Amino acid sequence: MKRLPLSTGETQRTHQRRRRGTLKSWSIILCFGFSISVTAQTSEWRYYGGDSGGQRYSELKQINTDNVTSLKRAWTYHTGELELGLSTSPFQASFSCTPLVVKGVMYVSTPSSRVIALDAETGTELWRFDPQADKRVREFNSHRGVAYWEDKTGKDRRILFGTVDGRLIALNANTALAQLRSTPPILDEMDDIIRDIERDALRANEVISGVRAIFKPASDNRGATRVNDLARRALTLSEPDLVANQVSVTTGFLDDQVQVEVDAVQIQQVILNLLRNAIEAMATVAPEARRLKVMTEIREGSTILLSVQDAGGGVPAEDRDRIFDTFFTTKDAGMGLGLAISRTIAENHGGTLRLAWSGSKGSIFELALPAKLA
């Protein structure tokens, strides 16, 4: 049992509107009358609607018509939105977030798409994340809040939210929470933790942007780039999956500066799909045998070849001629689109994507693209 304030929280908007209708100030205020003992489960508000069914119901009964008039302010937190210049901009904004409270932490979002974690009992800021959203894309900026997710073990915990400029971001707040809430706070590793949060956010943004680009032909913005650089970026984005699945990586990139003329986002998505397939192909292999090789080379002086080799069980012989067919898949939850779309992208760039070899010890997929001639 833990002694907590009377309520999980109340978000209050204090505002004065100018003629242009902009909001003057935002603050979060928590009110309470006295301390009570409640279980952590009943004092949480993990979903926008309270629970997964959206019941908007709390079992707490300490606030009632007899004592509601005696509630007093426990703490006030200013979001800092005014410092962003929203009060003098031509864009209107509104604080309309529904806070979440999970394991004693209150998560709130602001009209500019910033996410802030507060100690629900004291109002102390634990951390904040600013995605640097472009507020000009919308005339009226508002943010309804964030979503919370955790795996079955409760160790992997994420805060998910969208931005006003159309991005989906996932924050890994689990480690930061443990470090900051210790007494005294452990700050030695905070730089690495914040970088990890930033990397997860950028990874989610890159993936969403890539998927959108694949299905929007008008976004085919081609330019000169090196396949090596695209491969390195794809490996960086895949690092969380590689680490989680205990996959060791070996790379062999050509030193030549030869470039290709491609839509970098689309080709990077092809490489990401090959890496993801390789990781999944080794799921049934012993961790110490999960080895991934990513190589690049020049063939015949005019073709850049990228190969991705896994150490999985291989593609069954009867499926090798079908794996690039639309809607064909060997995965229980697969859609059969990844390789089909990837091959289409490669062919649209004058290249090829093929299964070069497969056996009981793994598979090799090869992406070939024409070199950009001087």
Beta strands, then each sheet from edge to edge (+ up, - down):
strand 1: 2-4
strand 2: 27-32
strand 3: 36-38
strand 4: 72-78
strand 5: 92-95
strand 6: 100-102
strand 7: 105-109
strand 8: 115-119
strand 9: 125-129
strand 10: 140-143
strand 11: 147-150
strand 12: 157-162
strand 13: 168-172
strand 14: 223-225
strand 15: 248-252
strand 16: 260-262
strand 17: 291-299
strand 18: 303-309
strand 19: 352-359
strand 20: 362-370
sheet 1: 1+ 3-
sheet 2: 2+ 4-
sheet 3: 5+ 10+
sheet 4: 6+ 7- 8+ 9-
sheet 5: 11+ 12- 13+
sheet 6: 14+ 16-
sheet 7: 15+ 17+ 18- 20+ 19-
end
